Amino acid sequence: QVQLVESGGGLVRAGGSLRLSCAASGTIFSGNSVAWFRQAPGKQREPVARIASGGTTNYADSVKGRFAISRDNAKNTVYLQMNSLKPGDTAVYYCNPVVRNTYAVLLSWGQGTQVTVSS
């Protein structure tokens, strides 16, 4: 069974940066779009960014210009570079391969990685 492992979260002050990584145990990322999601306490999980197999990216309005998603197909890894972080970005971040041009996930969720932004 393919597993997703997110890492790179932590505690950072507002204005700081973090780089998240998402690794898959198999080659599920190859040929698939992959997305990052986040879930803040008491809120529903929401999409943050998506990268297609060819590299096309999409972002939630709340993170445009601050976050950048990228992928390394050879390493079966997807990254999320987060800059100019705000307290509102505090959440558990998850990744998952998704159906092309949607945010419909293909796998069970991993454990996520906690991002906490202090003011």
Secondary structure per residue as TSV (DSSP state, phi and psi in degrees):
chain	resnum	aa	ss	phi	psi
A	1	Q	-	360.0	131.7
A	2	V	-	-70.0	136.3
A	3	Q	-	-118.7	146.4
A	4	L	E	-108.9	133.7
A	5	V	E	-128.1	113.5
A	6	E	E	-96.8	144.7
A	7	S	E	-152.9	168.8
A	8	G	-	104.5	-3.9
A	9	G	-	-71.9	175.5
A	10	G	E	167.5	-169.5
A	11	L	E	-102.4	127.8
A	12	V	E	-141.8	151.1
A	13	R	E	-81.6	155.7
A	14	A	T	-54.0	137.3
A	15	G	T	92.7	-11.4
A	16	G	-	-82.5	-175.6
A	17	S	-	-132.9	153.5
A	18	L	E	-144.5	153.9
A	19	R	E	-123.9	116.2
A	20	L	E	-93.0	148.9
A	21	S	E	-125.2	148.3
A	22	C	E	-134.4	117.5
A	23	A	E	-113.5	141.7
A	24	A	E	-110.4	143.9
A	25	S	S	-73.6	-22.5
A	26	G	S	-115.9	-154.5
A	27	T	S	-107.4	28.6
A	28	I	T	-60.5	-28.3
A	29	F	T	-69.2	-29.5
A	30	S	T	-61.7	122.3
A	31	G	T	82.3	-3.9
A	32	N	S	-113.7	151.6
A	33	S	E	-71.8	150.8
A	34	V	E	-133.0	140.1
A	35	A	E	-127.9	153.4
A	36	W	E	-103.9	141.1
A	37	F	E	-128.4	165.9
A	38	R	E	-145.7	153.2
A	39	Q	E	-135.9	114.7
A	40	A	-	-88.1	157.3
A	41	P	T	-55.0	129.4
A	42	G	T	76.8	4.7
A	43	K	S	-121.2	162.9
A	44	Q	-	-77.4	154.5
A	45	R	-	-64.8	137.0
A	46	E	E	-131.8	148.7
A	47	P	E	-72.8	146.6
A	48	V	E	-115.5	-47.4
A	49	A	E	-159.7	156.2
A	50	R	E	-141.9	143.1
A	51	I	E	-128.9	129.1
A	52	A	-	-79.7	168.2
A	53	S	T	-61.2	-29.7
A	54	G	T	-87.7	-4.0
A	55	G	S	106.9	-7.1
A	56	T	-	-64.0	136.1
A	57	T	E	-118.5	152.9
A	58	N	E	-138.0	146.1
A	59	Y	E	-134.5	148.0
A	60	A	-	-65.6	147.4
A	61	D	T	-57.0	-33.3
A	62	S	T	-68.0	-17.2
A	63	V	T	-119.4	-3.0
A	64	K	T	-56.8	134.7
A	65	G	T	84.6	-10.6
A	66	R	T	-115.6	-34.7
A	67	F	E	-107.8	150.6
A	68	A	E	-139.7	125.2
A	69	I	E	-99.2	141.7
A	70	S	E	-147.4	169.3
A	71	R	E	-144.3	150.0
A	72	D	E	-124.7	96.8
A	73	N	G	-64.0	-31.9
A	74	A	G	-65.3	-28.2
A	75	K	G	-102.0	2.8
A	76	N	T	51.2	45.2
A	77	T	E	-133.8	141.3
A	78	V	E	-122.4	142.6
A	79	Y	E	-118.7	157.3
A	80	L	E	-135.4	106.9
A	81	Q	E	-86.4	121.8
A	82	M	E	-117.1	116.7
A	83	N	-	-116.9	164.1
A	84	S	S	49.2	48.1
A	85	L	-	-64.9	146.5
A	86	K	-	-121.7	156.9
A	87	P	G	-55.2	-31.0
A	88	G	G	-67.8	-11.5
A	89	D	G	-84.3	-5.5
A	90	T	-	-60.7	124.0
A	91	A	E	-178.7	170.4
A	92	V	E	-90.6	129.2
A	93	Y	E	-104.0	135.4
A	94	Y	E	-128.3	155.1
A	95	C	E	-125.0	161.7
A	96	N	E	-169.5	139.4
A	97	P	E	-67.0	145.9
A	98	V	E	-131.8	159.5
A	99	V	-	-62.6	137.9
A	100	R	T	-51.5	134.3
A	101	N	T	63.4	17.9
A	102	T	S	-137.2	179.9
A	103	Y	-	-116.3	25.9
A	104	A	-	-78.4	116.4
A	105	V	B	-79.8	154.3
A	106	L	-	-105.4	-17.8
A	107	L	S	-128.6	169.0
A	108	S	-	-67.2	154.4
A	109	W	-	-73.4	147.0
A	110	G	-	-82.4	-167.1
A	111	Q	-	-81.3	-15.3
A	112	G	-	76.5	171.9
A	113	T	E	-134.9	132.1
A	114	Q	E	-81.2	129.8
A	115	V	E	-117.7	123.6
A	116	T	E	-124.7	123.3
A	117	V	E	-113.6	118.7
A	118	S	E	-94.0	150.0
A	119	S	-	-86.4	360.0
